[in-house]
């Protein structure tokens, strides 16, 4: 677990992925769409990918990919990231971990934005 932990502690957003995984691609695209620049480790292309995958499973990643760490914390896989996004909590989490600095006004007025973890509200809602 030392390798995964060390790599995660170096960056604001780390994603462990596989090039053949369509959900991994979706999660990487979503997080990048907010202006974050995640560090991505493609396990199927990495020389120690099988060992890294075992480490991720020991940390509780099931399935092992995508495994998303934000602010040095394991957030989870695709289900957890999409849930945070739909609840309006993903962008505040990226902001609080300094993964992004600015958010477009378009985000706050989108129909998918409700109330985030930090109490942000869509100005269009009453």
C-alpha positions as CSV (number, residue, x, y, z in Angstrom):
1,X,0.0,0.0,0.0
2,X,3.0,2.2,0.3
3,X,3.2,2.9,-3.4
4,X,-0.4,4.0,-3.8
5,X,-0.3,6.0,-0.6
6,X,2.9,7.8,-1.7
7,X,1.6,8.6,-5.1
8,X,-1.8,9.8,-3.8
9,X,0.0,12.2,-1.3
10,X,1.8,14.0,-4.1
11,X,-1.2,15.3,-6.0
12,X,-4.7,16.9,-5.5
13,X,-6.5,14.3,-7.7
14,X,-5.2,10.9,-8.6
15,X,-7.1,8.4,-10.7
16,X,-6.1,4.7,-11.1
17,X,-7.6,3.5,-14.3
18,X,-7.3,1.0,-17.2
19,X,-7.3,2.0,-20.8
20,X,-9.9,-0.6,-21.7
21,X,-12.4,0.6,-19.0
22,X,-15.2,2.9,-20.4
23,X,-16.2,4.1,-16.9
24,X,-12.6,5.1,-16.2
25,X,-12.7,7.2,-19.4
26,X,-16.0,8.8,-18.3
27,X,-14.7,9.7,-14.8
28,X,-11.5,11.1,-16.2
29,X,-13.4,13.2,-18.7
30,X,-15.9,14.4,-16.0
31,X,-13.2,15.5,-13.6
32,X,-11.1,17.1,-16.3
33,X,-14.2,19.0,-17.6
34,X,-14.1,21.2,-14.4
35,X,-10.6,22.2,-15.1
36,X,-8.8,19.7,-12.9
37,X,-5.7,18.0,-14.1
38,X,-5.8,14.6,-12.5
39,X,-2.7,12.4,-12.3
40,X,-3.7,9.2,-14.0
41,X,-2.1,5.8,-13.6
42,X,-3.2,3.3,-16.3
43,X,-2.7,0.0,-14.5
44,X,-2.8,-2.1,-17.7
45,X,0.2,-0.1,-19.0
46,X,2.2,0.3,-15.8
47,X,5.0,-2.3,-15.2
48,X,3.7,-2.9,-11.6
49,X,0.0,-2.6,-12.5
50,X,-1.0,-5.9,-11.0
51,X,0.7,-5.1,-7.7
52,X,-1.0,-1.6,-7.7
53,X,-4.4,-3.2,-8.3
54,X,-3.9,-5.5,-5.3
55,X,-3.0,-2.5,-3.2
56,X,-6.1,-0.7,-4.3
57,X,-8.3,-3.7,-3.5
58,X,-6.7,-3.9,0.0
59,X,-7.6,-0.2,0.5
60,X,-11.2,-1.1,-0.3
61,X,-11.6,-0.3,-4.0
62,X,-14.1,-2.7,-5.4
63,X,-13.9,-2.8,-8.4
64,X,-10.3,-1.7,-8.4
65,X,-10.8,0.8,-11.2
66,X,-11.6,3.6,-11.5
67,X,-10.2,4.5,-8.1
68,X,-10.4,8.2,-7.4
69,X,-8.5,10.0,-4.7
70,X,-9.2,13.7,-4.1
71,X,-7.3,15.7,-1.5
72,X,-5.4,12.5,-0.6
73,X,-8.6,10.8,0.4
74,X,-10.1,7.7,-1.3
75,X,-13.4,8.9,-2.7
76,X,-14.3,5.7,-4.5
77,X,-15.2,4.5,-8.0
78,X,-17.5,5.6,-10.7
79,X,-20.7,5.3,-8.6
80,X,-19.4,7.5,-5.8
81,X,-18.0,10.1,-8.2
82,X,-21.3,10.3,-10.2
83,X,-23.3,10.5,-7.0
84,X,-21.2,13.4,-5.8
85,X,-21.6,15.1,-9.2
86,X,-25.4,14.7,-9.3
87,X,-25.7,16.0,-5.7
88,X,-23.6,19.1,-6.6
89,X,-20.8,18.0,-4.2
90,X,-18.0,17.1,-6.7
91,X,-17.0,20.6,-7.6
92,X,-16.9,21.9,-4.0
93,X,-14.7,18.9,-3.2
94,X,-12.4,19.7,-6.1
95,X,-12.3,23.3,-4.9
96,X,-11.5,22.5,-1.3
97,X,-8.6,20.2,-2.3
98,X,-7.2,22.9,-4.6
99,X,-7.6,20.7,-7.7
100,X,-9.5,23.6,-9.3
101,X,-9.6,27.3,-8.5
102,X,-12.4,28.8,-10.6
103,X,-15.8,27.5,-11.5
104,X,-17.8,28.8,-14.4
105,X,-21.1,30.6,-13.6
106,X,-22.5,28.1,-16.1
107,X,-21.9,25.4,-13.5
108,X,-24.0,27.1,-10.9
109,X,-26.9,27.7,-13.3
110,X,-27.0,24.2,-14.8
111,X,-30.1,22.1,-14.1
112,X,-27.9,19.4,-12.5
113,X,-26.7,21.7,-9.7
114,X,-28.7,21.6,-6.5
115,X,-27.1,22.0,-3.2
116,X,-23.5,21.0,-2.6
117,X,-21.7,19.9,0.5
118,X,-20.5,23.4,1.2
119,X,-24.0,24.9,1.0
120,X,-23.7,26.2,-2.6
121,X,-27.0,26.8,-4.3
122,X,-28.1,27.2,-7.8
123,X,-29.1,30.9,-8.2
124,X,-31.9,29.9,-10.5
125,X,-33.6,27.9,-7.8
126,X,-35.8,29.3,-5.2
